[in-house]
Amino acid sequence: MVGIIKATLLHWASYPHNKGRCAVDNLGAGAPSTPSSSQNLPSGTPRSHVLLAGALTISASSEMSHQPSIILLRSRPDIVHSLRCKSNVITGPTGISTIAIDQSRPSSTTPKHDSLLRLAVFLSTGEFSIYEYDSLSFSPSPKLAYIPLPRHRSHIMHAAYHHPLLVTLSHTFTLMIYDLSGNTITHTHSLSSFTSHPPTSLILSAMPSSTSYKLILAYAIPVYPAHWSVGVTELVISSSGSITSPQLSPGTTGLSPSSSANLTVTRTRSARAFDVPQGWIDDEKLKAMRAQWGRKVKQVADTQTDGKWVVLAPGDAPESPLFQDQGSLSDASSSSSSSTSYVSPPSHTSTHLQLYRLYMPPSSSSYAPRLSFVRTLHGPVGPVSALSLADGRCVSLGVNGSIWVWDLEGGEGTEIARPVDEFEQASGRGTVVFDERRIASSGVRGMEERRFDI
């Protein structure tokens, strides 16, 4: 079935929109406004948040507001509901930093439970709330709220939610684990990294054991002296007790992190696309090292994973004295204004995406995890603004508004939307998401949804 969907999506994309294969809806009338180019968003912050959940399109702006709101729309651009998210910490303007949808299956198969959708909404103050949206009554309602202690308050870049487990990643690269069992939110575990950097993507899933979860993180890693590559870490999160998904009670608030860990990280494994062998190496390893070195990039625009594939989109890096000066290594050690004479080869430009295959052997295996380069994905003209990856498919949104989609197994790609001829580049990143029949994006064209109805 997945293969049919992939082939059909590529087939639809090859037809012009006016033949009925693809319909484009402009969501500007119902969606939140997009910040102007004059507004300075934090580095790597998306201008807007867009999620797809069944027939719903969920969107929110990142701009600061006294009453930040989330818009819930049907498959057609008609407003279903506006959910206002007011801060309980400050009275001034706040923004929505990220949104996560609960990926767990309902514990009941009744129509009432099938119609429920849980959302975790994070504000720029570090606080977050859990909402339930009932598609039968068309009304979202707050269920839980959490205000971290001042020392734990930070801007949340990403979150993954699989009830009762909630994982957040802050801009300081601190990973926080929360247990939402019962009617409280309990902070159970924290992890920090000083060698991992944004952009990042999180994939959270339940393992066959009912008490364990697997979290996959893809992130940028530095390559000495001034370049970047991609790395992946797998974390297994387990509970000492039985995991259930109880119905949340309205108005419940958990305000204090707890040190009594129920859900904790029990195993971590990592793999890097750029890995230097230890000791002396033979010609074969030297050849592999040179190939890795040629794939380093000056900047990472985005990186995404679906747990099997990893895609890295290089970004444009501004010219700096580091790449203009042609000093020697000895000069660099004696003067901070000088640099190395090496200039990165143009083998991977901002139009070439790098595709990697992630191999995570069973924990009982003696083999180490691997992140192996597969191929280069060609197509886009100009730098990439955002990526989306799921079920062996990749969709990219260009800074110029172009949209491309690839079948990663075969490497075939096709253009969904052509570039905009003239545009003003705004601050912040774009956003693109997709499901079996829709691609939603927020970029230079504003917020749009492309439906492949046939």
Secondary structure by P-SEA (a helix, b strand, c coil): caaaaaaaaaaaaacccccccbbbbccccccccccccccccccccccbbbbbcccbbbbbbcccccccbbbbbcccccccbbbbbbbccccccccccccccccccccccccccccbbbbbbbccccbbbbbbbbccccbbbbcbbbbcccccccccccccccccbbbbbcccbbbbbbbcccccccccbbbbbccccccbbbbbbbcccccbbbbbbbbbbbccccccbbbbbbbbbbbcbbbbbcccccccccccccccccccccccccccccccccccccaaaaaaaaaaaaacccccccccccccbbbbbbbbbcccccccccccaaaaaacccccccccccccccccbbbbbbbbbccccccccccccccccccccccccccccccccbbbbbcccbbbbbbcccccbbbbcbbbccbbbbbcbbbbbbbccccccccccccbbbbbbcc
